[in-house]
Amino acid sequence: MGNWTSITADDLKASGYGAIIDAARTSAVGSVDPVVEEIANAVARVQRAVAAGNALDQDTAKVPNSLKAVTVRMVVFALMERIRLNLTQDQRDTRRDDISDLKRIQDTQQRVETPDNPAGQAQMQSQPVPRISVPPRRFRNREEEGA
């Protein structure tokens, strides 16, 4: 088992949220699978937090194992809102704690597991700064010097 993992609908169902997954898919309109969309949203949010102080995995669908449960809860809570199912107070508290944890990871650049296949570090490309040399202009009453 690697250090990072992908989140799938089966992971959500295995976590005991099968009814919510099925309800979200049943109520969906159009060709977009809401489960896949919310998984992508949650993974992107976790990766943004982790990226501050860590390398990401080459597979953009993976999150650190230590944040798998957080990611699953983010997906489930988003799907619950999508199907208009109210969160309990415990679930709202858990969501607040999860968001707080992600912010702390991002702000303090807290380290997580090393990715199985680290992606290259993004680097800013340096570009030369154009230099323009223009003689100074001096204005007098009726004439302009340097033009």
C-alpha positions as CSV (number, residue, x, y, z in Angstrom):
1,M,0.0,0.0,0.0
2,G,1.3,3.4,-1.0
3,N,1.5,6.6,1.0
4,W,-1.1,8.4,-1.2
5,T,-4.5,7.0,-2.3
6,S,-7.3,7.8,-4.8
7,I,-10.8,8.3,-3.5
8,T,-13.5,6.4,-5.3
9,A,-17.3,6.0,-5.0
10,D,-16.5,2.5,-3.6
11,D,-14.5,4.2,-0.8
12,L,-17.4,6.3,0.1
13,K,-19.8,3.3,0.1
14,A,-17.3,1.4,2.2
15,S,-17.3,4.2,4.7
16,G,-21.0,3.7,5.2
17,Y,-22.4,6.4,2.9
18,G,-23.9,4.2,0.2
19,A,-27.4,5.6,0.5
20,I,-26.1,9.2,0.1
21,I,-24.1,8.2,-2.9
22,D,-27.1,6.5,-4.5
23,A,-29.4,9.4,-3.7
24,A,-27.0,11.9,-5.2
25,R,-26.7,9.9,-8.4
26,T,-30.4,9.4,-8.6
27,S,-31.2,13.1,-8.2
28,A,-28.5,14.2,-10.7
29,V,-29.6,16.0,-13.8
30,G,-27.5,15.9,-17.0
31,S,-24.5,13.9,-17.8
32,V,-22.3,14.9,-14.9
33,D,-21.9,12.4,-12.2
34,P,-22.2,14.4,-8.9
35,V,-20.1,11.8,-7.0
36,V,-17.2,12.1,-9.4
37,E,-17.5,15.9,-9.4
38,E,-17.5,16.2,-5.6
39,I,-14.6,13.7,-5.3
40,A,-12.6,15.9,-7.7
41,N,-13.5,19.1,-5.8
42,A,-12.5,17.6,-2.4
43,V,-9.2,16.1,-3.8
44,A,-8.4,19.5,-5.3
45,R,-9.0,21.3,-2.0
46,V,-6.9,18.8,0.0
47,Q,-4.1,19.1,-2.6
48,R,-4.1,22.9,-2.5
49,A,-3.6,22.7,1.3
50,V,-0.9,20.1,1.1
51,A,1.0,21.8,-1.8
52,A,2.1,24.6,0.4
53,G,4.8,22.5,2.1
54,N,4.9,19.2,0.3
55,A,5.4,17.6,-3.1
56,L,2.3,16.3,-4.7
57,D,1.8,13.0,-6.4
58,Q,2.0,12.8,-10.2
59,D,-1.5,11.3,-10.1
60,T,-3.7,14.3,-9.5
61,A,-6.5,12.1,-8.1
62,K,-4.5,11.1,-5.1
63,V,-4.4,12.5,-1.5
64,P,-2.1,11.6,1.4
65,N,-3.4,8.6,3.4
66,S,-3.5,10.7,6.5
67,L,-6.1,12.9,4.9
68,K,-8.2,10.2,3.2
69,A,-10.9,10.4,5.9
70,V,-11.0,14.2,5.7
71,T,-11.4,14.0,1.9
72,V,-14.2,11.3,2.2
73,R,-16.1,13.5,4.7
74,M,-15.7,16.5,2.5
75,V,-17.3,14.6,-0.4
76,V,-20.1,13.2,1.7
77,F,-21.0,16.5,3.3
78,A,-21.0,18.2,-0.2
79,L,-23.3,15.4,-1.6
80,M,-25.6,15.7,1.4
81,E,-26.0,19.4,0.8
82,R,-26.5,18.7,-2.9
83,I,-29.5,16.4,-2.1
84,R,-30.8,18.8,0.5
85,L,-30.0,16.6,3.4
86,N,-29.2,18.7,6.5
87,L,-26.0,18.1,8.3
88,T,-26.3,17.3,12.0
89,Q,-24.5,19.5,14.5
90,D,-21.8,16.8,14.9
91,Q,-21.3,16.7,11.2
92,R,-21.1,20.6,11.0
93,D,-18.5,20.5,13.8
94,T,-16.5,17.8,12.1
95,R,-16.6,19.8,8.8
96,R,-15.4,22.9,10.6
97,D,-12.6,20.9,12.3
98,D,-11.6,19.3,8.9
99,I,-11.4,22.8,7.2
100,S,-9.4,24.1,10.2
101,D,-7.0,21.2,9.9
102,L,-6.5,21.9,6.2
103,K,-5.9,25.6,6.8
104,R,-3.3,24.7,9.5
105,I,-1.6,22.3,7.1
106,Q,-1.5,25.0,4.5
107,D,-0.5,28.0,6.7
108,T,2.2,26.2,8.6
109,Q,3.3,24.1,5.6
110,Q,2.9,21.0,7.8
111,R,4.5,17.9,6.3
112,V,2.5,14.9,5.2
113,E,3.5,11.5,3.7
114,T,5.9,11.5,0.8
115,P,4.1,10.8,-2.5
116,D,4.6,7.5,-4.1
117,N,5.4,9.2,-7.4
118,P,6.4,12.8,-6.6
119,A,5.5,15.3,-9.3
120,G,8.2,17.8,-10.3
121,Q,8.2,21.0,-8.3
122,A,6.6,23.8,-10.1
123,Q,9.0,26.6,-10.6
124,M,8.6,30.1,-11.8
125,Q,10.2,30.7,-15.1
126,S,12.5,33.7,-15.1
127,Q,12.2,36.0,-18.0
128,P,14.5,38.9,-18.8
129,V,13.2,42.3,-17.9
130,P,13.1,44.6,-20.9
131,R,15.2,47.7,-20.5
132,I,14.2,50.9,-22.2
133,S,16.6,53.8,-22.3
134,V,14.9,57.1,-23.0
135,P,16.7,60.5,-22.6
136,P,15.0,62.7,-20.0
137,R,12.7,65.4,-21.3
138,R,12.9,68.9,-20.0
139,F,10.2,71.4,-20.6
140,R,10.7,75.1,-20.8
141,N,8.2,77.9,-21.5
142,R,7.9,77.3,-25.2
143,E,10.1,74.4,-26.2
144,E,10.7,70.9,-25.3
145,E,14.3,69.6,-25.0
146,G,15.2,66.0,-25.7
147,A,12.3,65.2,-28.1
